Amino acid sequence: MIGTFFSLALLFDGRSLIALGRGVRRILGLVREDEESRGTVPVDGAREPAAKCPAEDQEQSNN
């Protein structure tokens, strides 16, 4: 009886991982299409660095 529940748990766990992977690929595909339509995709796949905030806006940790 316990083996049946264990088998079902593994089955649904595997199905959820597959569904998650497909969903992520779909979302990344939409983002990629959006970047391509704006012409912001660099040739080598690297992205531009984020703009730096002024130093006075950032808190410094005192470790």
N, C-alpha and C positions, 0 to 999 in steps of 0.2 A: 504494500500500500504506500509506504513512504517512497519507494522507488518510482512509483507512478507520479507522485507530486514533484519529485526531483526532476524527472524527465520533462514534465510539463513546464517547470520553471526554466529549464535550459532551453526548451523550444521557444518560449515566449521571449526569453532574454536575447536569443539570437535574432529573432524576428525584429525586436525593437532596435537592435544595433544596425541591422540592415536598413530599417526605415529611417533611422537617424542619419545614416550615411547618405542615403538618397536625398533626404531633405536638405542636408548641408550642401551637397553638390548642386542642387537646384538653386539655392540661395546664392551660392558663389557664382553660378552661371549668370544670374540676374545682375549681380554687381559687376561682373566682367563686361556684360553687354552694355551696361550704363556707362562704364569707363570708356569703352570703345566708341560709343556714340558721341562722347564729349571729346575724344581724341587725346585722353590723358594717360594712356597706357604706354610706358616707356618700352623701348625695344628689348632691353635685357631683363625686364620684369621687376626691376628695383623701383621703389617708390621714393618720392621726394621727402626729405626730412620735415618733420612737423615744425611749425613756427615756434620759436622760443619765447616764453613769457618773460617779461622784465623781472629782474632779480627781486625787486621789492614786493612782488605778488606771491613769491614762493616762501614757504616756511622752511627753515633749515633745521634738520635734526641734530641733536646734541648727543650723539652716541659716544 
